[in-house]
Amino acid sequence: MTVGRAYGLAEALLGESLPRRWEHTKGVAACAQRLGPLFGDRSEVLEAAAVLHDVGYAPPLVVTGFHPLDGARHLRSLDAVDDRVVRLVANHSFALLEAEERGLRAELADAFPLLDDPLLVDALVYCDMTTTPDGGRTTSEERVAEILGRYGKDSVVGRFIRRAAPEIHESVGRVRAAANELGVVL
């Protein structure tokens, strides 16, 4: 699937039914475009994953209620989506930790193993966790606080994000370091 087709699919699934989620998605994708120089021929994989990372929120795709798993299952069913994109979507932003909170860790890990490309995995975390729900830029600290405020600290998402926060901030730091080393402006 080309990046252009990924945009079309994500907009069709999110644009009308979840317009704020679509704004977030566009912001995450814009961030991925800025990081493109870090990834060369893998930059399209990152951008496609950024565009598709939240499609599992789309009402027609909700099966488990866990958007990384629901989205990845749908993308895999399309056959035209690169397996790296599917696995990035399934595992974005430390989804395995949230899957554990939901009793879905084995199901996610077995069906969609974590991609063996640590900087690419970190880059999707960076893009997602430095983008506001409305598509603006933010820090990972502010984004974690926003998620906690939206869901509550004792919710499934709240418990997950508190556990994942140190790893999220470390991922963001690694991407910033890699960008600085290559002179990529974030």
JOCOR-V853948 format. One record per backbone hydrogen bond with DSSP energy under -0.5 kcal/mol. CO is the residue of the C=O (numbers start at 0). NH is the residue of the N-H. E is the energy in kcal/mol with one decimal. If there is no record, write none. Layout:
# JOCOR-V853948
CO | NH | E
CO | NH | E
This chain:
# JOCOR-V853948
1 | 5 | -2.0
2 | 6 | -2.3
3 | 7 | -2.0
4 | 8 | -2.6
5 | 9 | -2.8
6 | 10 | -2.7
7 | 11 | -2.2
8 | 12 | -2.1
9 | 13 | -2.6
9 | 14 | -0.5
10 | 14 | -2.0
10 | 15 | -0.5
13 | 17 | -2.4
15 | 18 | -0.5
17 | 21 | -2.1
18 | 22 | -1.9
19 | 23 | -2.3
20 | 24 | -2.5
21 | 25 | -2.4
22 | 26 | -2.0
23 | 27 | -2.5
24 | 28 | -2.5
25 | 29 | -2.2
26 | 30 | -1.9
27 | 31 | -2.1
28 | 32 | -2.1
29 | 33 | -1.8
30 | 34 | -1.7
31 | 35 | -0.7
32 | 35 | -0.9
34 | 37 | -2.4
35 | 38 | -2.1
35 | 39 | -0.9
38 | 41 | -2.8
39 | 42 | -1.9
41 | 45 | -1.9
42 | 46 | -2.5
43 | 47 | -2.6
44 | 48 | -2.3
45 | 49 | -2.5
46 | 50 | -2.5
47 | 51 | -1.9
48 | 52 | -1.3
51 | 54 | -1.8
53 | 56 | -2.0
54 | 57 | -2.0
57 | 60 | -2.3
57 | 61 | -0.9
58 | 61 | -0.8
64 | 66 | -0.7
65 | 68 | -0.7
65 | 69 | -2.5
66 | 70 | -2.6
67 | 71 | -2.0
68 | 72 | -2.4
69 | 73 | -1.8
70 | 74 | -2.6
71 | 75 | -2.7
72 | 76 | -1.7
73 | 77 | -0.7
74 | 77 | -1.0
75 | 78 | -1.2
77 | 79 | -1.5
81 | 84 | -0.6
81 | 85 | -2.1
82 | 86 | -2.6
83 | 87 | -2.1
84 | 88 | -2.6
85 | 89 | -2.5
86 | 90 | -1.6
87 | 91 | -0.5
88 | 91 | -1.0
90 | 93 | -0.8
90 | 94 | -0.7
93 | 96 | -1.4
93 | 97 | -1.0
94 | 98 | -3.2
95 | 99 | -1.9
96 | 100 | -1.5
97 | 101 | -1.5
98 | 102 | -0.5
98 | 103 | -3.4
98 | 104 | -0.7
99 | 102 | -1.2
103 | 107 | -2.6
104 | 108 | -3.1
105 | 109 | -2.7
106 | 110 | -1.7
107 | 111 | -2.6
114 | 116 | -1.6
116 | 119 | -0.7
116 | 120 | -2.2
117 | 121 | -2.8
118 | 122 | -2.3
119 | 123 | -1.7
120 | 124 | -1.8
121 | 125 | -3.1
122 | 126 | -2.7
123 | 127 | -2.5
124 | 128 | -3.2
125 | 129 | -0.7
126 | 129 | -0.5
127 | 130 | -1.0
129 | 137 | -2.0
131 | 134 | -1.8
132 | 23 | -0.7
135 | 131 | -2.8
138 | 142 | -2.2
139 | 143 | -2.5
140 | 144 | -2.1
141 | 145 | -2.4
142 | 146 | -2.4
143 | 147 | -2.5
144 | 148 | -2.4
145 | 149 | -2.2
146 | 150 | -2.5
147 | 151 | -2.6
151 | 154 | -1.2
154 | 158 | -2.9
155 | 159 | -2.4
156 | 160 | -3.1
157 | 161 | -1.9
158 | 162 | -1.8
159 | 163 | -2.8
160 | 164 | -1.7
163 | 166 | -0.5
163 | 167 | -2.7
164 | 168 | -2.7
165 | 169 | -1.9
166 | 170 | -2.5
167 | 171 | -2.5
168 | 172 | -2.1
169 | 173 | -2.3
170 | 174 | -2.2
171 | 175 | -2.5
172 | 176 | -2.4
173 | 177 | -2.3
174 | 178 | -2.6
175 | 179 | -2.7
176 | 180 | -2.4
177 | 181 | -1.4
178 | 182 | -0.8
178 | 183 | -2.7
179 | 182 | -0.8
182 | 184 | -0.5
